[in-house]
């Protein structure tokens, strides 16, 4: 360990666990780091990489938890440190070292959807918040814009940055309508009395520390984990008869769902991959039914990726009310006409949110289908004749068909990218229909469960803009283009404590406002600290 020279910043880069992803993403990371070094030089600072480029592996990322620990053990613990991300990263590669780093920490991402660097940075931010590690955060498209340069100079001088949070206020300052309060109290009483089982097929997907809710916090809300094994899911998948898988496959085709098939298993989607996914769907439902789970989450990465095609088609189907019927051991159809809420990547915070959403929306007669999305990117585009900042929310396939324009008939299945999904499998791709939405995020901070919740609108963009957005991110994945009412890009990024955002539709703006306040009241009844973000559709503060 050596003392870092004055006006020198250490730079670390957490990467993927998968070598193929690290190699593919490295050129983007290298270009980003060059831009960051130039910005620092313009402010009179130098940058020193905290770990070297690895020629044999063709990348310079920290690629395991042990590697990260060994690197941080050699670093000056008092030096200013930037964790720069232009890719999806596994937070646990760097979190152990960051928990004992005494110098100021800045998380930094490039404003781009090409590789999920923003997603990776937000996951790190949520994990640092849960771990109680102070940090600042920044993002930029070019790293030479005045806003970024000014914020960076503040961090270099003061060791921290604050972002505008005027859009946030505690639920205690809002007036809860009597109907919302009564509905929330009734649902909460039922949860406290009867309890809820949340099934988790292995925790800690891809090092997502922020996605694990400590049992004592979750149990206090009336929800208890059933810890399930992905090996059991794999075995159950192999026991589903071929004829049942074929019937599920035919169900998709009769609904008008389009699979884009090829013959090359290594690079194209095949019928065999889809049939394996159909078996996984049936197996997951039966296990959930056997254990009395109200929601389940499948980790998939890394456990199942070398055994089965992607879980995403099964996940999106589970989240749909209209889905292939599956019978349990007693011959009874499982949850007919209703979703079994699935939380992608075993994100327990989204799982808890999904459970509350389903109960609230069912009680209010609103659409119960819900999902999480990655906060992938966003940009200004024209909506109804005026420029608006529109988020691109994107997930690897777990979105319900009811969220898409045209439902099942408007949805498509593409092969998952071989960079991340070696055994392929279909996505459940579609474009989210226009409509009023409630967005939210449950997270852990200061050893408390918290929820940020707000309103927004999914918008339909011109097809050429949709295609441009897909081409610039992940073209095989379902997309929601959304406006967050009363919350700007930078306000959202400065506040959000997760790579995921939870979304659900309501029938109209008034119904969405009621659903939001009812869910907020329910969360508070269950001991969750709630914050309202932004405004309603009319611009009135929530």
C-alpha positions, 0 to 999 in steps of 0.5 A: 500500500502506498500513499496516493499523491495529491490531486490524484483520484483512484479509479476502479471498474467492477465488471461482470462474472461472465468473461464473454460480457467483460470482453465484449464491453471493454472497448466502451469502458476504455473509451469512458475512462479516457473521457473521465481522465480528460475531465479530471485533467481539465480540473487539474487532477490525475487519475490512477487505475486501482487495478491493471488491464488484463491482456490475457482476458482482454479486459480491465474489470474486477471480475470476482469478489476475491479479486476485489478484496485483494485489490482494495487491500492494496489501495490507499484507504483515504484516497478519493475513489471513483467507481466508473461503470459503463457496463452491467457489474456485479456489486459484490466484486467491490462492495467489501472493499468499499465498506472499509474505504475511508476516502470519498467515493463517487459512482459514475456512469456513462449516459448510454443504453448500449451496455447497461452501465446506468443499470450497474451504477444504480445497483451499486448505489442501492447496495451502498445505501443498504450497507450504510456506505456514504457515496456520491453519484454522477452520470454524463453522456460526454463528460465535458458538459457544464453540469457534469464538470461543475458537479465533479469539481464540487466532489473533488473539493468537498468530497461529496455531491448533493442532488435536488430532492425537492420532488420528494416528501414523506407520506406523513405530509399527504392527505390519504383519502378515506377509501384509500385508508380503509382499503389499506387497513383492511388489506394490512389486517389480512396480511398480519393475520394470515401472513404471506409466503414469498418463494425465492429460488436462490438469493443474491442474483449477480451480486445484487446486495440491494435486492435481498431484504433481511428477514427481520425487516420482511417478516415485520411486514407480514411476509416470510421467505420460502427459500427454494433451490434452483436445483429443485426447479431444474429437476422439476423442469425435467419431469414435465412431460413433453406433451404438456410442454408442446401444449403450452407452446401451441397455446402461445401460437394460438394467441398470435405470439410470434417466435422468431425461429432459426436452426443454429442453437448457439446463435438462434432461437429454436423450438427446443429452447422454447419447449424447455422454457414451457417446462420451466413455466409449468414446474415453477407454478407447481412448486409455488403452488405446493409451498403456498407462495404468493410470489416467486423469484428465480435467480437464473444467473448464475445458477441455471444459465448452464442448465436451461434456456433463459427463464424470462419467457416463463417469468413474463407468462407468470406475470400475465393473467391470460396464460397457459393453464397448469394443473397441480398434483390434485388436478386443479388449475393453479390460479386460473385467470390471475398472475403468479407475481414473479420478480425477475432476478430474485429481486426481493424488493420488487417481489414485496412491491409486486405482492402489495400491488396485486392486493391493492389493485385487486381490491380497487378493481384495477389491472393487477399485472405488474413487473419490474424493469431495468432503468436502462436509459432515457432521452428527449423526444417529441410526445404530442407535439412537444419535447419530453424526457422519456425513460426507456425502461427495459427488462430481459423478458419478465413483462406481462403480455397485458402491458404490451400493445396488442397483448399476446398477438402484439408480442414476439419472442427473440433469442436471448443474447449469447453474450449473457445467455449461452443456452438461448431461450425466448424473450417476451418482447413487446412495446408497452401500451400508452396509459397511466402508471404507478412506479415505485421502489422498495429499498433498504436504508438505515436498516429500514424498509423504505418505498419511493412511489410516484406517478407517470405515463407510458407513452407510445412513440413513433415506430422509428423512435422505438426501433432506434431505442431498441437498436441502441440497447437490447432489441430482444427485450420488452420496452416501456417508454415512460414519463415520470410526472414531476421528476426530472432525469437528474432528480430521479437518478440522484435519488433512486436506490436500485437498478430496477423500477416497479410499474403497474397500470391503472384505468385512468389518472384518477384511478392511478392516484387512488391506487398510489395512495392506497399502496402507500398507505398499505406500505405504511401500515406494514411498517415501511417508510414511504416517500411520495415523488413528483406530481400527479398528471395535473401537476399537483404535488403528491 
